[in-house]
């Protein structure tokens, strides 16, 4: 359940709150945005890009606490699940890239058919 109506700074929502969807989605969005912009960013600007994306993702989670819509555990779970999604996407990209390298090594472009 969500925090009580006395602590919420806005309209009360009676639905379930675990995990925080705003926190999860914003963390995934800013993580993917950072990942997509990383190759185009100059070496000196990469740290600023990473910090900006992290600050925005953390700010959304903290705003959910400040407004009283979620408990800390809801927000932490959103960040943990978002980190899992981002790690999964990174792993999937590496697997696809590695598979593409193996295929490009054969003459026909397909594994096992040379």
C-alpha distances in whole Angstrom, upper triangle without the diagonal:
4,7,9,11,14,13,13,17,17,15,12,10,7,7,5,6,8,11,12,14,16,17,18,20,22,22,24,26,27,28,30,32,33,34,36,37,38,42,43,42,45,45,45,42,40,38,37,36,33,33,32,29,28,27,26,23,22,22,20,17,18,18,14,14,17,15,12,10,9,9,13,12,10,13,16,15,15,19,19,19,21,24,24,25,27,29,29,30,33,34,34,37,39,39,40,43,44,45,46,49,50,50,52,55,56,59,57,54,52,52,55,57,60
4,6,9,11,10,9,13,13,12,9,8,7,7,6,6,8,11,10,13,14,15,17,19,20,21,23,24,25,27,29,30,31,33,34,36,37,40,41,40,43,43,43,40,38,36,35,33,32,30,29,27,26,25,23,21,20,20,17,15,15,15,11,11,13,12,8,6,6,7,11,11,9,12,15,14,15,18,19,19,21,23,24,24,27,29,29,30,33,34,35,36,39,39,40,42,44,45,46,49,50,51,52,55,56,59,58,54,53,53,56,58,60
4,7,8,7,7,11,12,12,9,10,9,11,10,9,11,13,13,15,16,16,19,21,21,22,25,26,27,28,30,31,32,34,36,37,38,42,42,41,44,44,43,40,38,36,35,34,32,30,29,28,26,25,24,22,20,19,17,15,15,14,11,10,11,10,7,6,6,7,11,12,11,13,16,16,17,19,21,21,23,25,26,27,29,31,31,33,35,36,37,39,41,42,43,45,47,48,49,51,52,53,55,57,59,62,61,57,56,56,59,61,63
4,5,6,7,11,12,11,8,10,9,12,12,12,15,17,16,19,19,20,22,24,24,26,28,29,30,32,34,35,36,38,39,40,41,45,46,44,47,47,46,43,41,40,38,37,35,34,32,31,29,28,27,25,23,22,20,18,18,17,14,13,13,12,8,9,10,11,14,15,15,17,19,20,20,23,25,25,26,29,30,30,32,34,35,36,38,40,41,42,44,45,47,48,50,51,52,55,56,57,59,61,63,65,64,60,59,59,62,64,67
4,5,5,9,9,9,6,9,9,12,14,14,17,19,17,19,19,21,23,24,25,26,29,29,30,32,34,35,36,38,40,41,42,46,46,45,47,48,46,43,42,40,39,37,36,34,33,31,30,28,27,26,24,23,21,19,18,17,14,14,14,11,9,9,12,13,17,18,17,18,22,22,22,25,27,27,28,30,32,32,34,36,37,38,40,42,42,44,46,47,48,50,52,53,54,56,58,58,60,62,64,66,65,61,60,61,63,65,68
4,6,8,10,11,9,12,13,16,17,16,19,21,19,22,21,22,25,26,26,28,31,31,32,34,36,36,37,40,41,42,43,47,47,45,48,48,47,44,42,40,39,38,37,34,33,32,31,28,27,26,25,23,21,20,19,17,15,14,13,11,9,11,13,14,17,19,18,20,22,24,24,26,28,29,29,32,33,34,35,38,39,40,42,43,44,46,48,49,50,52,54,55,56,58,60,60,62,64,66,69,67,64,63,63,66,68,70
4,7,9,11,10,12,13,16,16,15,17,19,17,19,18,19,22,24,23,25,27,28,28,30,33,33,34,36,38,38,40,43,43,42,44,44,43,40,39,37,35,34,33,31,29,29,27,25,24,23,21,19,18,16,15,13,12,10,9,8,6,8,10,11,14,16,16,16,19,21,21,23,25,26,26,29,30,31,32,35,36,37,38,40,41,42,45,46,47,48,50,52,53,55,57,58,59,61,63,66,65,61,60,60,63,65,68
4,6,7,7,9,11,14,15,13,16,17,15,17,16,17,20,21,21,23,25,26,26,28,31,31,32,34,36,36,38,41,41,40,42,43,41,38,37,35,34,33,31,29,28,27,25,23,22,21,20,18,16,15,14,12,10,9,9,6,4,6,9,11,14,17,15,15,19,20,19,21,24,24,25,27,29,29,31,33,34,35,37,39,39,41,43,44,45,46,49,50,51,53,55,55,57,59,61,64,62,59,58,58,61,63,66
4,7,8,11,14,16,17,16,19,19,16,18,16,17,21,21,20,23,25,25,25,28,30,30,31,34,35,35,37,40,40,39,41,42,40,37,36,34,32,31,31,28,26,26,25,22,21,21,19,17,15,15,14,11,10,10,8,5,6,8,11,14,16,19,17,17,20,22,21,22,26,26,26,28,30,30,31,34,35,35,37,40,40,41,43,45,45,47,49,50,51,53,55,56,57,59,62,64,63,59,58,59,62,64,66
4,6,9,12,15,17,15,19,19,16,17,16,18,21,21,20,23,25,25,25,28,30,30,31,34,35,35,37,40,40,39,42,42,41,38,37,36,33,32,32,30,27,27,26,24,22,21,21,18,16,16,16,12,11,13,11,7,9,9,13,16,18,20,18,18,22,23,21,23,26,26,26,29,31,30,31,34,35,35,37,40,40,41,43,45,45,46,49,50,50,53,55,55,56,59,61,63,62,58,58,58,61,63,65
4,6,10,12,15,14,18,19,16,17,16,18,21,21,21,24,26,25,27,29,31,31,33,35,36,36,38,42,41,41,44,44,43,40,39,38,36,34,33,32,30,28,28,26,24,23,23,20,18,18,18,15,13,15,14,10,11,10,13,16,19,21,19,19,23,23,22,24,27,26,26,29,31,30,32,35,35,35,38,40,40,41,44,45,45,47,49,50,50,53,55,55,56,59,61,63,61,58,57,58,61,62,65
4,6,9,12,12,16,17,15,16,16,18,20,21,21,24,26,26,27,30,31,31,33,35,36,37,39,42,42,42,45,45,45,41,40,39,37,35,34,33,31,29,28,27,25,23,23,21,18,18,18,16,13,14,14,11,10,8,11,14,18,19,17,18,21,21,20,23,26,25,25,29,30,29,31,34,34,35,37,39,39,40,43,44,44,46,49,49,50,53,54,55,56,59,60,63,61,57,57,57,60,62,64
4,6,9,9,13,14,13,13,14,16,18,19,20,22,24,24,26,28,29,30,32,33,34,36,37,41,41,40,44,44,44,40,39,38,36,34,33,32,30,28,27,26,24,22,22,21,18,17,18,16,13,14,15,12,11,8,10,14,17,18,15,16,20,19,18,21,23,22,23,26,27,27,29,31,31,32,35,36,36,38,40,41,41,44,46,46,47,50,51,52,53,56,57,60,58,54,53,54,57,58,61
4,7,9,12,14,14,15,16,18,19,20,22,24,25,26,28,30,31,32,34,35,36,38,40,43,43,43,46,47,46,43,41,40,39,37,35,34,33,31,30,29,27,25,24,24,20,19,20,19,15,16,18,15,13,10,11,14,17,17,15,17,20,19,19,22,24,23,24,27,28,27,30,32,32,33,36,37,37,39,41,42,42,45,47,47,48,51,52,52,54,57,58,60,59,55,54,54,57,59,62
4,6,10,12,11,12,14,16,17,18,20,22,22,24,26,27,28,30,32,33,34,36,37,40,41,41,44,45,44,41,39,38,37,35,33,33,31,29,28,28,25,23,23,23,19,18,20,18,15,16,18,16,14,10,11,13,17,16,13,16,18,17,16,20,21,20,21,24,24,24,27,29,28,29,32,33,33,35,38,38,39,41,43,43,45,47,48,49,51,53,54,57,55,52,50,50,53,55,58
4,6,8,9,10,13,14,15,16,19,20,21,22,24,25,27,28,30,31,32,34,36,39,40,39,43,43,43,40,37,36,36,33,32,31,30,27,26,26,24,21,21,22,18,16,18,18,14,15,18,16,14,10,10,11,14,13,10,13,15,14,13,17,18,17,18,22,21,21,24,26,26,27,30,31,31,33,35,36,37,39,41,41,43,45,46,47,49,51,52,55,53,50,48,48,51,53,56
4,6,6,8,10,11,12,14,16,17,18,20,21,22,24,26,27,28,30,32,33,36,37,36,39,39,39,36,34,33,32,30,28,28,26,24,23,23,21,18,18,18,15,13,15,14,11,12,15,13,11,8,6,8,11,10,7,9,12,11,10,14,15,14,16,19,19,19,22,24,24,25,28,29,29,31,33,34,35,37,39,40,41,43,45,45,47,49,51,54,52,49,47,47,50,52,55
3,6,8,11,11,10,13,15,15,17,19,21,21,23,25,26,27,29,31,31,34,36,35,38,38,38,35,33,32,31,29,27,27,26,23,21,22,21,17,17,18,15,13,15,16,12,13,16,16,14,11,8,9,10,8,5,8,10,8,8,12,12,11,13,16,16,17,19,21,21,23,25,26,27,29,31,31,32,35,36,37,39,41,42,43,45,47,48,51,50,46,45,45,47,50,52
4,6,9,8,8,11,13,13,14,16,18,18,20,22,23,24,26,28,28,32,33,32,35,35,35,33,30,29,29,26,24,24,23,20,19,20,18,15,15,16,14,11,14,15,11,12,16,16,14,11,9,9,10,8,4,6,8,5,5,9,10,9,10,13,13,14,16,18,18,20,22,23,24,26,28,29,30,32,34,34,36,38,39,40,42,44,46,49,47,44,43,42,45,47,50
4,6,5,6,9,10,11,12,14,16,17,18,20,21,23,24,26,27,30,31,31,34,34,34,31,28,27,26,24,22,22,21,18,17,17,15,12,12,13,10,8,11,11,8,10,13,13,12,9,7,9,9,9,5,5,8,7,5,9,11,10,11,14,15,15,17,19,20,20,23,24,25,26,29,30,31,32,34,35,37,39,40,41,43,45,47,49,48,45,44,44,47,49,51
4,5,5,6,8,10,11,12,14,15,16,18,20,21,22,24,25,28,29,29,32,33,33,30,27,27,26,23,22,22,20,17,17,17,15,12,13,14,11,10,13,13,10,13,16,15,14,11,10,12,13,12,9,9,11,10,7,10,12,10,10,14,14,13,15,18,18,19,21,23,23,24,27,28,29,30,33,33,34,37,38,39,40,43,45,47,46,42,41,41,45,46,49
4,6,5,6,8,10,10,12,14,15,16,18,20,21,22,24,27,28,27,30,31,31,27,25,25,23,21,20,19,18,15,15,15,12,10,11,11,7,7,11,10,8,11,13,12,13,10,10,13,13,14,10,9,12,11,8,10,13,12,11,14,16,15,16,19,20,19,22,24,24,25,28,29,29,31,33,34,35,37,39,40,41,44,46,48,47,43,42,43,46,48,50
4,6,5,6,9,10,11,12,14,15,16,18,20,21,22,26,26,25,28,29,28,25,23,22,21,19,17,17,16,13,12,12,10,7,8,9,6,5,9,9,8,10,13,13,13,11,10,12,11,11,9,6,9,9,5,6,10,10,8,11,13,13,14,17,18,18,20,22,23,24,26,28,28,30,32,33,34,36,38,39,40,42,44,47,46,42,42,42,45,47,49
4,6,5,6,9,10,11,12,14,15,16,18,20,21,24,25,25,28,28,29,26,23,22,22,19,17,18,17,14,13,14,12,9,10,12,9,8,12,13,11,14,17,17,17,14,12,14,13,12,10,8,9,8,4,6,8,7,5,9,10,9,11,14,14,15,17,19,19,21,23,24,25,27,29,30,31,33,35,35,37,39,41,44,43,39,38,38,42,43,46
4,5,5,6,9,10,11,12,14,15,16,18,20,23,24,23,27,27,28,25,22,22,21,18,17,18,16,13,13,14,12,9,12,13,10,10,14,14,13,16,18,18,18,16,15,17,16,16,13,11,13,12,8,9,12,10,7,11,12,10,11,15,15,14,17,19,19,20,23,24,24,26,28,29,30,32,34,34,36,38,40,43,41,38,37,37,41,42,45
4,5,5,6,8,10,10,12,14,15,16,18,21,22,21,24,25,25,22,20,19,18,15,14,15,13,10,10,11,8,6,9,10,7,8,12,12,12,15,16,16,18,16,15,17,16,17,14,11,13,13,9,9,12,12,9,11,14,12,12,15,17,16,17,20,21,21,23,25,25,26,29,30,31,33,35,36,36,39,41,44,42,39,39,39,43,44,46
4,5,5,6,9,10,10,12,14,15,16,20,21,20,23,23,23,20,18,17,17,14,12,13,12,8,8,10,8,5,8,10,8,9,12,13,13,15,17,18,19,17,16,17,15,16,14,11,11,11,8,7,10,9,6,8,11,10,9,12,14,13,15,18,18,19,21,23,24,24,27,28,29,31,33,34,35,37,39,42,41,37,37,37,41,43,44
4,6,5,6,8,10,10,12,14,15,18,19,19,23,23,24,21,18,18,18,15,13,15,14,10,11,13,11,8,11,14,12,12,16,17,16,19,21,21,22,20,18,20,18,18,16,13,14,13,10,9,10,9,5,8,9,7,7,10,11,10,12,15,15,15,18,20,20,21,24,25,26,28,30,31,31,34,36,39,38,34,34,34,37,39,41
4,5,5,6,9,10,11,12,14,17,18,18,21,22,23,19,17,18,17,14,13,14,13,9,11,13,10,8,12,13,12,13,16,17,17,19,21,21,23,21,20,22,21,20,18,15,16,16,12,12,14,13,9,11,13,11,10,13,14,12,14,17,17,17,20,22,21,22,25,26,26,28,31,31,32,35,37,39,38,34,34,35,39,40,42
4,5,5,6,8,10,10,12,15,16,15,18,19,19,16,14,14,13,10,9,11,9,5,7,10,7,6,10,11,11,12,15,16,17,19,20,21,23,21,20,22,20,21,19,16,16,17,13,12,14,14,10,11,14,12,10,14,15,14,14,18,18,17,20,22,22,23,26,27,27,29,31,32,33,35,38,40,39,35,36,36,40,41,43
4,5,5,6,9,10,10,14,15,15,18,18,19,16,13,14,14,10,9,11,10,7,8,11,10,8,11,14,13,14,17,18,19,21,23,24,25,23,22,23,21,21,19,16,16,16,13,11,13,12,9,9,11,10,7,10,12,10,11,14,15,14,16,19,20,20,22,24,24,26,28,29,30,32,35,37,37,33,33,33,37,39,40
4,5,5,6,9,10,12,14,14,18,18,20,17,14,15,15,12,11,14,13,9,11,14,13,11,15,17,16,17,20,21,21,24,25,26,27,25,24,26,24,23,22,19,19,19,15,14,15,14,10,11,13,10,7,11,12,9,10,13,13,12,15,17,17,17,20,22,22,23,26,27,27,30,32,34,34,30,30,31,34,36,37
4,5,5,6,8,11,12,12,15,17,18,14,12,14,13,9,10,12,11,8,11,13,11,11,15,16,15,17,20,20,21,24,25,26,28,26,25,27,25,25,23,20,21,21,18,16,18,17,13,14,16,14,11,14,16,13,13,17,17,15,18,20,20,20,23,25,24,25,28,29,29,32,34,36,35,32,32,33,37,38,39
4,5,5,6,9,10,10,13,14,15,12,9,10,10,7,6,10,9,6,9,12,11,11,14,16,16,18,20,21,22,24,26,27,28,27,26,27,25,25,24,21,21,21,18,16,18,17,14,13,16,14,11,14,16,13,12,16,17,15,17,20,20,19,22,24,24,25,28,29,29,31,34,36,36,32,33,33,37,38,40
4,6,5,8,10,10,13,14,16,13,10,12,13,10,9,13,13,10,12,15,15,14,17,19,19,20,23,24,25,27,28,29,31,29,28,29,27,27,25,22,22,22,19,17,18,17,14,13,15,13,9,11,13,10,9,13,14,11,13,16,16,15,18,21,20,21,24,25,25,27,30,32,32,28,29,30,33,35,36
4,6,7,8,10,13,15,17,14,12,14,15,11,11,15,14,12,15,17,16,16,19,21,20,22,25,25,26,29,30,31,33,31,30,31,29,29,27,25,25,24,21,20,21,20,16,16,18,15,12,14,15,12,12,15,15,12,15,18,17,16,19,21,20,21,24,25,24,27,30,31,31,27,28,29,33,34,35
4,6,5,6,10,12,13,11,9,12,12,8,10,13,12,11,14,16,15,16,19,20,20,22,25,25,27,29,30,31,33,32,31,32,30,31,29,26,26,26,23,21,23,22,18,18,20,18,15,17,19,16,15,18,18,16,17,21,20,19,22,24,23,23,27,28,27,29,32,34,34,30,31,32,36,37,38
4,6,5,8,9,11,9,7,10,11,8,9,12,12,11,14,16,16,17,19,21,22,23,25,27,28,30,31,32,34,33,32,33,30,31,29,26,26,26,24,21,22,22,19,17,20,18,14,16,18,15,13,17,18,15,16,19,19,17,20,23,22,22,25,27,26,28,31,33,33,29,31,32,35,36,37
4,6,8,9,12,11,9,12,14,11,12,16,16,15,17,20,20,20,23,25,25,27,29,30,32,34,35,36,38,36,35,36,34,34,33,30,29,29,27,24,25,25,22,20,22,20,17,18,19,17,14,18,18,15,15,19,18,16,19,21,20,20,23,24,23,25,28,30,30,27,29,30,33,34,34
4,7,9,12,10,9,13,13,11,13,16,16,15,18,20,20,21,24,25,26,28,30,30,32,34,35,36,38,37,36,37,35,36,34,31,31,31,28,26,27,27,23,23,25,23,19,21,22,19,18,21,21,18,19,22,21,19,22,24,23,23,27,27,26,28,31,32,33,29,31,32,36,37,37
4,6,8,6,6,10,10,8,10,13,13,13,16,18,18,19,22,23,24,26,28,29,30,32,33,34,37,36,35,36,34,34,33,30,29,30,28,25,26,27,23,22,25,23,20,21,23,20,19,22,23,20,21,24,24,21,24,27,25,25,29,30,28,31,34,35,36,32,34,35,39,40,40
4,5,5,6,10,10,10,12,15,15,16,18,20,21,22,24,25,27,29,30,31,33,35,35,37,39,38,38,38,36,37,36,32,32,33,30,28,29,30,26,25,27,26,22,24,26,23,21,24,25,22,23,26,26,23,26,29,27,27,30,31,30,32,35,36,37,34,36,37,40,41,41
4,6,5,8,10,10,12,14,15,16,18,20,21,22,24,25,27,29,30,31,33,35,35,37,39,39,37,38,35,36,35,32,31,32,30,27,28,29,26,24,26,26,22,23,25,23,21,23,25,22,22,26,26,23,25,28,27,26,30,31,30,31,35,37,38,34,36,37,40,41,41
4,6,7,8,10,11,12,14,16,17,18,20,22,23,24,26,28,28,30,32,33,34,36,38,38,37,37,34,35,35,31,31,32,30,27,29,30,27,25,28,27,24,25,27,25,23,26,28,25,25,29,29,27,29,32,31,30,34,35,34,35,39,40,41,38,40,40,44,45,45
4,6,5,6,9,10,11,12,14,15,17,19,20,21,23,25,26,27,29,31,31,33,35,35,34,35,32,33,32,29,28,30,28,25,26,27,24,23,26,25,21,23,26,23,21,25,26,24,24,28,28,26,28,31,30,30,33,35,33,35,39,40,41,38,39,40,44,45,45
4,5,5,6,9,10,11,12,14,16,17,18,20,22,23,24,26,28,29,30,32,34,33,32,33,30,31,30,26,26,27,25,22,23,24,21,19,22,22,18,19,22,20,18,21,23,20,21,25,25,23,25,28,27,27,30,32,31,33,36,38,39,35,37,37,41,42,42
4,5,5,6,9,10,11,12,14,15,16,18,20,21,22,24,26,27,28,30,32,32,30,31,28,29,28,25,24,26,24,20,22,24,20,19,22,22,18,19,23,21,19,22,24,22,23,26,27,25,27,30,30,30,33,35,34,35,39,41,42,38,39,39,43,44,45
4,5,5,6,9,10,10,12,14,15,16,18,20,21,22,24,26,26,28,30,30,29,30,27,28,28,24,24,26,24,21,23,24,21,20,23,23,19,21,24,22,21,24,26,24,25,28,29,27,30,32,32,32,35,37,36,38,41,43,44,40,41,42,45,47,47
4,6,5,6,9,10,11,12,14,15,17,19,20,21,23,25,25,27,29,29,28,29,26,27,26,23,23,24,22,19,21,22,18,17,21,20,17,19,21,19,18,22,23,21,22,26,26,24,27,30,29,29,33,34,33,35,38,41,41,37,38,39,42,44,44
4,6,5,6,9,10,11,12,14,16,17,18,20,22,23,24,26,28,27,26,26,24,25,24,20,20,21,19,16,18,19,16,14,18,17,14,16,19,17,16,19,21,19,20,24,24,23,26,28,28,29,32,33,33,35,38,40,40,37,38,38,41,43,44
4,6,5,6,9,10,10,12,14,15,16,18,20,21,22,24,26,26,24,25,22,23,23,19,19,21,19,16,18,20,17,16,19,19,16,18,21,20,19,22,24,23,24,27,28,27,29,32,32,32,35,37,37,38,42,44,44,40,41,41,45,47,48
4,5,5,6,9,10,10,12,14,15,16,19,20,20,22,24,24,23,24,22,24,23,19,19,21,19,16,19,20,17,17,20,20,17,19,22,21,20,24,25,24,25,28,29,28,30,33,33,33,36,38,37,39,42,45,45,41,42,42,46,47,48
4,6,5,6,9,10,11,13,14,15,17,19,20,21,23,23,22,23,21,22,20,17,17,18,16,13,16,17,13,13,17,16,13,16,19,17,17,20,22,20,22,25,26,25,28,30,30,31,34,35,35,37,40,42,42,38,39,39,43,44,46
4,5,5,6,8,10,11,12,14,16,17,18,20,22,21,20,20,18,19,18,14,14,16,14,11,14,15,12,12,15,15,13,15,18,18,17,20,22,21,23,26,27,26,28,31,31,32,35,36,36,38,41,44,44,40,40,40,44,46,47
4,6,5,6,9,10,10,12,14,15,16,18,20,20,19,20,17,19,18,15,15,17,15,13,16,18,15,15,19,19,17,19,22,21,21,24,26,25,26,29,30,30,32,35,35,36,38,40,40,42,45,47,47,43,44,44,48,49,51
4,5,5,6,9,10,10,13,15,15,16,19,18,18,19,17,19,18,14,15,17,14,12,16,17,14,15,18,18,16,19,21,20,21,24,25,24,26,29,30,30,32,34,34,36,38,39,40,42,45,47,46,43,43,43,47,49,50
4,5,5,7,9,10,11,13,15,16,17,16,15,17,15,16,14,11,12,13,11,9,12,13,10,11,15,14,13,16,18,18,18,21,23,22,24,27,27,28,30,32,33,34,36,38,38,40,43,45,45,41,41,41,45,47,48
4,5,5,6,9,10,11,12,14,16,15,14,15,12,14,13,9,10,13,11,9,12,14,12,12,16,16,15,18,20,20,21,23,25,25,27,29,30,31,33,35,35,37,39,40,41,43,46,48,48,44,44,44,47,49,51
4,5,5,6,9,10,10,12,14,14,14,15,13,16,15,11,13,15,13,12,15,17,15,16,19,19,18,21,23,23,24,27,28,28,30,32,33,33,36,38,38,39,42,43,43,46,48,51,50,46,47,47,50,52,54
4,6,5,6,9,10,11,13,12,12,14,13,15,13,9,12,14,11,11,14,15,13,15,18,18,17,20,22,22,23,26,27,27,29,31,32,33,35,37,37,39,41,42,43,45,48,50,49,45,45,46,49,51,53
4,5,5,7,9,10,11,10,9,10,9,11,9,6,8,10,8,8,12,13,12,14,16,17,17,19,21,21,23,25,26,27,29,31,32,33,35,37,37,39,41,42,43,45,48,50,50,46,46,46,49,51,53
4,5,5,6,9,10,10,10,10,9,12,11,8,10,13,12,11,14,16,15,17,20,20,20,22,25,25,26,28,30,30,32,34,35,36,38,40,41,42,44,46,46,49,51,54,53,49,49,49,52,54,56
4,5,5,6,8,9,9,11,11,14,12,10,13,15,13,14,17,18,17,19,22,22,22,25,26,26,28,30,31,32,34,36,37,37,40,41,42,44,46,47,48,50,53,55,54,50,50,50,54,56,57
4,6,5,6,6,6,8,9,11,9,8,11,13,11,12,16,16,16,18,20,21,21,24,25,26,27,30,31,31,34,35,36,37,39,41,42,44,46,47,48,50,52,55,54,50,49,50,53,55,57
4,6,5,6,6,6,7,10,9,8,11,13,12,13,16,17,17,19,22,22,23,25,27,28,29,31,32,33,35,37,38,39,41,43,44,46,47,49,50,52,54,57,56,52,52,52,55,57,59
4,5,8,9,10,10,14,13,11,14,17,16,16,19,21,20,22,25,25,26,28,30,30,32,34,35,36,38,40,41,42,44,46,46,48,50,51,52,54,57,59,58,55,54,54,58,60,62
4,6,8,10,12,15,13,12,16,18,16,18,21,22,21,23,26,26,27,29,31,31,33,35,36,37,39,41,41,42,45,46,47,49,51,52,53,55,57,60,59,55,55,55,58,60,62
4,6,7,10,13,11,11,15,16,16,17,20,21,21,23,25,26,27,29,31,31,33,35,36,37,39,41,42,43,45,46,47,49,51,52,53,56,58,60,59,56,55,55,58,60,62
4,7,10,12,10,10,14,14,13,16,18,19,19,22,23,23,25,27,28,29,31,33,33,35,37,38,39,41,43,44,45,47,49,50,51,53,55,58,57,53,52,52,55,57,60
4,7,8,6,7,10,11,11,13,15,16,17,19,20,21,23,25,26,27,29,30,31,33,35,36,37,39,41,42,43,45,47,48,49,51,53,56,55,51,50,50,53,55,58
4,5,5,7,9,10,11,13,15,16,17,19,20,22,23,25,26,28,29,31,32,34,35,36,38,39,41,42,44,46,47,48,50,52,54,57,56,52,51,51,54,56,58
4,5,5,6,9,10,11,12,14,15,17,18,20,21,23,24,26,27,29,30,32,33,35,36,37,39,40,42,44,45,47,48,50,52,55,54,51,50,49,52,55,57
4,5,5,6,9,10,10,12,14,15,16,18,20,21,22,24,26,27,28,30,31,32,34,36,37,38,40,42,43,45,46,48,50,53,52,49,48,47,50,52,55
4,6,5,6,9,10,11,12,14,15,17,18,20,21,23,24,26,27,29,30,31,33,35,36,37,39,41,42,43,45,47,49,52,51,47,46,46,48,51,53
4,5,5,6,9,10,11,12,14,15,17,18,20,21,23,24,26,27,29,30,32,33,35,36,37,39,41,42,43,45,48,50,50,46,45,45,48,50,52
4,5,5,6,9,10,11,12,14,15,16,18,20,21,22,24,26,27,28,30,31,33,34,36,37,39,41,42,44,46,49,48,45,44,43,46,49,51
4,5,5,6,8,10,10,12,14,15,16,18,20,21,22,24,26,27,28,30,31,33,34,36,37,39,40,42,44,47,46,43,42,41,44,46,49
4,6,5,6,9,10,11,12,14,15,16,18,20,21,22,24,26,27,28,30,31,33,35,36,37,39,41,43,46,45,41,40,40,43,45,47
4,6,5,6,9,10,10,12,14,15,16,18,20,21,22,24,26,27,28,30,31,33,35,36,37,39,42,44,44,40,39,39,42,44,46
4,5,5,6,9,10,11,12,14,15,16,18,20,21,22,24,26,27,28,30,32,33,35,36,38,40,43,42,39,38,37,40,43,45
4,5,5,6,9,10,10,12,14,15,16,18,20,21,22,24,25,27,28,30,31,33,34,36,38,41,40,37,36,35,38,40,43
4,5,5,6,9,10,11,12,14,15,16,18,20,21,22,24,26,27,29,30,31,33,35,37,40,39,35,35,34,37,40,42
4,5,5,6,8,10,10,12,14,15,16,18,20,21,22,24,26,27,29,30,31,33,36,39,38,34,34,33,36,39,41
4,5,5,6,9,10,10,12,14,15,16,18,20,21,22,24,26,27,28,30,32,34,37,36,33,32,31,34,36,38
4,5,5,6,9,10,10,12,14,15,16,18,20,21,22,24,26,27,28,30,32,35,34,31,30,29,33,35,37
4,5,5,6,9,10,11,12,14,15,16,18,20,21,23,24,26,27,29,31,34,33,30,29,29,32,34,36
4,5,5,6,8,10,11,12,14,15,16,18,20,21,23,24,26,27,30,33,32,29,28,27,30,33,35
4,5,5,6,9,10,10,12,14,15,16,18,20,21,22,24,26,28,31,30,27,26,25,28,30,32
4,5,5,6,9,10,10,12,14,15,16,18,20,21,22,25,27,29,29,25,24,24,27,29,31
4,5,5,6,9,10,10,12,14,15,17,18,20,21,23,25,28,28,24,24,24,27,29,31
4,5,5,6,9,10,10,12,14,15,17,18,20,21,24,27,26,23,22,21,24,27,29
4,5,5,6,8,10,10,12,14,15,16,18,20,22,25,24,21,20,19,23,25,27
4,5,5,6,8,10,10,12,14,15,16,19,21,24,23,19,19,19,23,24,26
4,5,5,6,8,10,11,12,14,15,17,19,22,22,19,19,18,21,23,25
4,5,5,6,9,10,11,12,14,16,18,21,20,17,16,15,18,21,22
4,5,5,6,9,10,11,12,14,16,19,18,14,14,14,17,19,21
4,5,5,6,9,10,11,13,15,18,18,14,14,14,18,20,21
4,5,5,6,9,10,11,14,17,17,14,14,13,16,18,19
4,5,5,6,9,10,12,15,14,11,10,9,13,15,16
4,5,5,6,9,11,13,13,9,9,10,14,15,16
4,5,5,6,9,12,13,10,11,11,14,15,15
4,6,5,7,11,12,9,9,7,10,12,13
4,5,6,9,8,5,5,5,9,10,11
4,6,7,8,5,8,9,12,12,11
4,7,9,7,9,9,11,11,10
4,6,5,6,6,8,8,6
4,6,8,9,10,8,6
4,5,8,9,6,6
4,7,9,8,8
4,6,6,8
4,6,8
4,6
4
